[in-house]
């Protein structure tokens, strides 16, 4: 099973979305903000290392900032 970070990154990539804030997935996917902001920054940083796509990296970096 994919982690929440990987699932979001893959969804972003497949659907060619340009999310730049955490509000965008919260609104479009109806994700609980508390669940999204509770993801550990170390997990997000590890995911950033696995992707070369700029859209995904920008979104994950915004996710760290909250």
N, CA, C and O atoms as CSV, one atom per row, in Angstrom:
chain,resi,resn,atom,element,x,y,z
A,1,UNK,N,N,0.840,-1.164,0.000
A,1,UNK,CA,C,0.000,0.000,0.000
A,1,UNK,C,C,0.898,1.243,0.000
A,1,UNK,O,O,1.900,1.292,0.713
A,2,UNK,N,N,0.538,2.222,-0.785
A,2,UNK,CA,C,1.320,3.458,-0.883
A,2,UNK,C,C,1.072,4.341,0.337
A,2,UNK,O,O,-0.017,4.358,0.909
A,3,UNK,N,N,2.109,5.065,0.709
A,3,UNK,CA,C,1.954,6.032,1.807
A,3,UNK,C,C,1.089,7.186,1.311
A,3,UNK,O,O,0.953,7.371,0.102
A,4,UNK,N,N,0.506,7.959,2.212
A,4,UNK,CA,C,-0.301,9.103,1.787
A,4,UNK,C,C,0.478,10.097,0.915
A,4,UNK,O,O,-0.073,10.667,-0.027
A,5,UNK,N,N,1.745,10.299,1.232
A,5,UNK,CA,C,2.568,11.235,0.450
A,5,UNK,C,C,2.764,10.707,-0.964
A,5,UNK,O,O,2.605,11.443,-1.937
A,6,UNK,N,N,3.106,9.443,-1.069
A,6,UNK,CA,C,3.318,8.852,-2.395
A,6,UNK,C,C,2.023,8.839,-3.193
A,6,UNK,O,O,2.035,9.116,-4.393
A,7,UNK,N,N,0.914,8.523,-2.552
A,7,UNK,CA,C,-0.371,8.498,-3.241
A,7,UNK,C,C,-0.718,9.887,-3.791
A,7,UNK,O,O,-1.172,10.003,-4.929
A,8,UNK,N,N,-0.510,10.931,-2.998
A,8,UNK,CA,C,-0.778,12.293,-3.471
A,8,UNK,C,C,0.148,12.671,-4.621
A,8,UNK,O,O,-0.288,13.257,-5.612
A,9,UNK,N,N,1.417,12.335,-4.483
A,9,UNK,CA,C,2.386,12.666,-5.531
A,9,UNK,C,C,2.032,11.962,-6.838
A,9,UNK,O,O,2.089,12.571,-7.906
A,10,UNK,N,N,1.672,10.698,-6.760
A,10,UNK,CA,C,1.304,9.950,-7.957
A,10,UNK,C,C,0.022,10.505,-8.582
A,10,UNK,O,O,-0.083,10.607,-9.804
A,11,UNK,N,N,-0.944,10.859,-7.746
A,11,UNK,CA,C,-2.189,11.443,-8.249
A,11,UNK,C,C,-1.900,12.753,-8.974
A,11,UNK,O,O,-2.432,13.010,-10.054
A,12,UNK,N,N,-1.065,13.562,-8.374
A,12,UNK,CA,C,-0.664,14.846,-8.961
A,12,UNK,C,C,0.007,14.629,-10.312
A,12,UNK,O,O,-0.278,15.345,-11.272
A,13,UNK,N,N,0.889,13.652,-10.385
A,13,UNK,CA,C,1.614,13.358,-11.617
A,13,UNK,C,C,0.688,12.825,-12.715
A,13,UNK,O,O,0.720,13.302,-13.850
A,14,UNK,N,N,-0.119,11.853,-12.373
A,14,UNK,CA,C,-0.992,11.203,-13.358
A,14,UNK,C,C,-2.011,12.182,-13.936
A,14,UNK,O,O,-2.282,12.173,-15.137
A,15,UNK,N,N,-2.568,13.019,-13.076
A,15,UNK,CA,C,-3.614,13.943,-13.517
A,15,UNK,C,C,-3.070,15.299,-13.972
A,15,UNK,O,O,-3.831,16.206,-14.310
A,16,UNK,N,N,-1.739,15.419,-13.972
A,16,UNK,CA,C,-1.056,16.634,-14.432
A,16,UNK,C,C,-1.574,17.899,-13.757
A,16,UNK,O,O,-1.813,18.918,-14.404
A,17,UNK,N,N,-1.738,17.807,-12.450
A,17,UNK,CA,C,-2.231,18.945,-11.683
A,17,UNK,C,C,-1.076,19.846,-11.277
A,17,UNK,O,O,0.066,19.397,-11.173
A,18,UNK,N,N,-1.373,21.098,-11.051
A,18,UNK,CA,C,-0.356,22.069,-10.643
A,18,UNK,C,C,-0.654,22.602,-9.247
A,18,UNK,O,O,-0.669,23.813,-9.026
A,19,UNK,N,N,-0.887,21.698,-8.319
A,19,UNK,CA,C,-1.149,22.122,-6.950
A,19,UNK,C,C,0.091,22.781,-6.381
A,19,UNK,O,O,1.201,22.268,-6.522
A,20,UNK,N,N,-0.103,23.916,-5.740
A,20,UNK,CA,C,1.023,24.612,-5.112
A,20,UNK,C,C,0.775,24.910,-3.641
A,20,UNK,O,O,1.655,25.427,-2.953
A,21,UNK,N,N,-0.411,24.589,-3.161
A,21,UNK,CA,C,-0.732,24.767,-1.745
A,21,UNK,C,C,-1.433,23.518,-1.244
A,21,UNK,O,O,-1.894,22.692,-2.031
A,22,UNK,N,N,-1.509,23.387,0.070
A,22,UNK,CA,C,-2.209,22.218,0.607
A,22,UNK,C,C,-3.722,22.396,0.537
A,22,UNK,O,O,-4.468,21.426,0.670
A,23,UNK,N,N,-4.172,23.615,0.330
A,23,UNK,CA,C,-5.612,23.855,0.229
A,23,UNK,C,C,-6.210,23.194,-1.019
A,23,UNK,O,O,-7.368,22.779,-1.001
A,24,UNK,N,N,-5.445,23.097,-2.079
A,24,UNK,CA,C,-5.967,22.532,-3.328
A,24,UNK,C,C,-6.372,21.060,-3.210
A,24,UNK,O,O,-7.477,20.715,-3.629
A,25,UNK,N,N,-5.539,20.186,-2.666
A,25,UNK,CA,C,-6.008,18.799,-2.515
A,25,UNK,C,C,-7.093,18.664,-1.452
A,25,UNK,O,O,-7.955,17.791,-1.548
A,26,UNK,N,N,-7.051,19.528,-0.439
A,26,UNK,CA,C,-8.082,19.489,0.596
A,26,UNK,C,C,-9.444,19.767,-0.029
A,26,UNK,O,O,-10.424,19.088,0.277
A,27,UNK,N,N,-9.500,20.761,-0.898
A,27,UNK,CA,C,-10.766,21.118,-1.531
A,27,UNK,C,C,-11.180,20.122,-2.617
A,27,UNK,O,O,-12.335,19.698,-2.657
A,28,UNK,N,N,-10.253,19.748,-3.489
A,28,UNK,CA,C,-10.648,18.911,-4.625
A,28,UNK,C,C,-10.827,17.437,-4.260
A,28,UNK,O,O,-11.640,16.750,-4.878
A,29,UNK,N,N,-10.094,16.948,-3.284
A,29,UNK,CA,C,-10.201,15.538,-2.900
A,29,UNK,C,C,-10.915,15.336,-1.571
A,29,UNK,O,O,-11.130,14.205,-1.136
A,30,UNK,N,N,-11.278,16.440,-0.934
A,30,UNK,CA,C,-11.948,16.414,0.367
A,30,UNK,C,C,-11.132,15.647,1.406
A,30,UNK,O,O,-11.642,14.771,2.104
A,31,UNK,N,N,-9.865,16.000,1.484
A,31,UNK,CA,C,-8.962,15.401,2.463
A,31,UNK,C,C,-9.047,16.207,3.751
A,31,UNK,O,O,-9.140,17.434,3.718
A,32,UNK,N,N,-9.016,15.522,4.870
A,32,UNK,CA,C,-9.040,16.181,6.170
A,32,UNK,C,C,-7.725,16.935,6.373
A,32,UNK,O,O,-6.652,16.334,6.308
A,33,UNK,N,N,-7.800,18.226,6.615
A,33,UNK,CA,C,-6.603,19.059,6.746
A,33,UNK,C,C,-5.698,18.565,7.863
A,33,UNK,O,O,-4.475,18.587,7.722
A,34,UNK,N,N,-6.282,18.120,8.974
A,34,UNK,CA,C,-5.474,17.627,10.092
A,34,UNK,C,C,-4.657,16.401,9.688
A,34,UNK,O,O,-3.501,16.264,10.088
A,35,UNK,N,N,-5.246,15.523,8.907
A,35,UNK,CA,C,-4.524,14.327,8.444
A,35,UNK,C,C,-3.380,14.715,7.520
A,35,UNK,O,O,-2.285,14.158,7.602
A,36,UNK,N,N,-3.643,15.676,6.640
A,36,UNK,CA,C,-2.626,16.098,5.680
A,36,UNK,C,C,-1.468,16.803,6.372
A,36,UNK,O,O,-0.307,16.575,6.034
A,37,UNK,N,N,-1.779,17.653,7.334
A,37,UNK,CA,C,-0.718,18.392,8.025
A,37,UNK,C,C,-0.002,17.551,9.079
A,37,UNK,O,O,1.036,17.957,9.602
A,38,UNK,N,N,-0.558,16.376,9.392
A,38,UNK,CA,C,0.097,15.519,10.391
A,38,UNK,C,C,1.184,14.631,9.791
A,38,UNK,O,O,1.881,13.925,10.521
A,39,UNK,N,N,1.334,14.661,8.469
A,39,UNK,CA,C,2.375,13.859,7.825
A,39,UNK,C,C,3.740,14.408,8.224
A,39,UNK,O,O,3.971,15.615,8.157
A,40,UNK,N,N,4.628,13.541,8.631
A,40,UNK,CA,C,5.949,13.930,9.096
A,40,UNK,C,C,6.777,14.549,7.975
A,40,UNK,O,O,6.779,14.047,6.851
A,41,UNK,N,N,7.477,15.637,8.278
A,41,UNK,CA,C,8.294,16.304,7.259
A,41,UNK,C,C,9.420,15.399,6.763
A,41,UNK,O,O,9.856,15.532,5.619
A,42,UNK,N,N,9.895,14.486,7.601
A,42,UNK,CA,C,10.945,13.561,7.154
A,42,UNK,C,C,10.428,12.638,6.054
A,42,UNK,O,O,11.160,12.301,5.124
A,43,UNK,N,N,9.175,12.236,6.163
A,43,UNK,CA,C,8.569,11.391,5.133
A,43,UNK,C,C,8.413,12.176,3.824
A,43,UNK,O,O,8.632,11.639,2.738
A,44,UNK,N,N,8.036,13.434,3.941
A,44,UNK,CA,C,7.872,14.277,2.753
A,44,UNK,C,C,9.219,14.541,2.102
A,44,UNK,O,O,9.341,14.483,0.879
A,45,UNK,N,N,10.235,14.831,2.912
A,45,UNK,CA,C,11.582,15.075,2.364
A,45,UNK,C,C,12.115,13.831,1.646
A,45,UNK,O,O,12.766,13.942,0.607
A,46,UNK,N,N,11.842,12.672,2.191
A,46,UNK,CA,C,12.271,11.424,1.540
A,46,UNK,C,C,11.567,11.266,0.197
A,46,UNK,O,O,12.174,10.810,-0.772
A,47,UNK,N,N,10.294,11.639,0.134
A,47,UNK,CA,C,9.556,11.549,-1.126
A,47,UNK,C,C,10.112,12.535,-2.148
A,47,UNK,O,O,10.190,12.219,-3.336
A,48,UNK,N,N,10.495,13.718,-1.699
A,48,UNK,CA,C,11.057,14.726,-2.607
A,48,UNK,C,C,12.282,14.164,-3.307
A,48,UNK,O,O,12.493,14.423,-4.492
A,49,UNK,N,N,13.082,13.408,-2.596
A,49,UNK,CA,C,14.292,12.811,-3.161
A,49,UNK,C,C,13.979,11.806,-4.269
A,49,UNK,O,O,14.813,11.566,-5.142
A,50,UNK,N,N,12.783,11.220,-4.239
A,50,UNK,CA,C,12.414,10.178,-5.200
A,50,UNK,C,C,11.803,10.699,-6.493
A,50,UNK,O,O,11.598,9.930,-7.432
A,51,UNK,N,N,11.512,11.986,-6.554
A,51,UNK,CA,C,10.854,12.531,-7.740
A,51,UNK,C,C,11.735,13.578,-8.410
A,51,UNK,O,O,12.410,14.363,-7.744
A,52,UNK,N,N,11.714,13.575,-9.738
A,52,UNK,CA,C,12.440,14.590,-10.507
A,52,UNK,C,C,11.489,15.641,-11.053
A,52,UNK,O,O,11.919,16.725,-11.449
A,53,UNK,N,N,10.206,15.330,-11.077
A,53,UNK,CA,C,9.201,16.224,-11.631
A,53,UNK,C,C,9.067,17.485,-10.772
A,53,UNK,O,O,8.842,17.401,-9.565
A,54,UNK,N,N,9.206,18.643,-11.402
A,54,UNK,CA,C,9.149,19.920,-10.692
A,54,UNK,C,C,7.814,20.192,-10.036
A,54,UNK,O,O,7.771,20.739,-8.934
A,55,UNK,N,N,6.708,19.818,-10.696
A,55,UNK,CA,C,5.383,20.033,-10.108
A,55,UNK,C,C,5.245,19.285,-8.793
A,55,UNK,O,O,4.723,19.818,-7.814
A,56,UNK,N,N,5.713,18.060,-8.779
A,56,UNK,CA,C,5.602,17.243,-7.571
A,56,UNK,C,C,6.496,17.802,-6.473
A,56,UNK,O,O,6.074,17.907,-5.322
A,57,UNK,N,N,7.722,18.160,-6.823
A,57,UNK,CA,C,8.638,18.707,-5.828
A,57,UNK,C,C,8.095,19.995,-5.216
A,57,UNK,O,O,8.174,20.190,-4.003
A,58,UNK,N,N,7.539,20.883,-6.060
A,58,UNK,CA,C,6.974,22.138,-5.541
A,58,UNK,C,C,5.815,21.873,-4.583
A,58,UNK,O,O,5.703,22.518,-3.540
A,59,UNK,N,N,4.955,20.921,-4.940
A,59,UNK,CA,C,3.831,20.605,-4.071
A,59,UNK,C,C,4.313,20.019,-2.752
A,59,UNK,O,O,3.844,20.421,-1.687
A,60,UNK,N,N,5.241,19.078,-2.813
A,60,UNK,CA,C,5.743,18.462,-1.581
A,60,UNK,C,C,6.450,19.475,-0.692
A,60,UNK,O,O,6.330,19.415,0.531
A,61,UNK,N,N,7.177,20.393,-1.287
A,61,UNK,CA,C,7.821,21.448,-0.499
A,61,UNK,C,C,6.774,22.353,0.154
A,61,UNK,O,O,6.955,22.789,1.291
A,62,UNK,N,N,5.683,22.637,-0.559
A,62,UNK,CA,C,4.599,23.429,0.015
A,62,UNK,C,C,3.915,22.666,1.143
A,62,UNK,O,O,3.449,23.264,2.113
A,63,UNK,N,N,3.858,21.358,1.014
A,63,UNK,CA,C,3.263,20.524,2.050
A,63,UNK,C,C,4.078,20.595,3.343
A,63,UNK,O,O,3.514,20.572,4.437
A,64,UNK,N,N,5.385,20.679,3.217
A,64,UNK,CA,C,6.247,20.823,4.398
A,64,UNK,C,C,5.968,22.152,5.095
A,64,UNK,O,O,5.894,22.220,6.322
A,65,UNK,N,N,5.817,23.200,4.298
A,65,UNK,CA,C,5.578,24.528,4.859
A,65,UNK,C,C,4.216,24.648,5.514
A,65,UNK,O,O,4.011,25.471,6.407
A,66,UNK,N,N,3.276,23.809,5.058
A,66,UNK,CA,C,1.944,23.819,5.656
A,66,UNK,C,C,1.126,24.863,5.083
A,66,UNK,O,O,-0.033,25.021,5.468
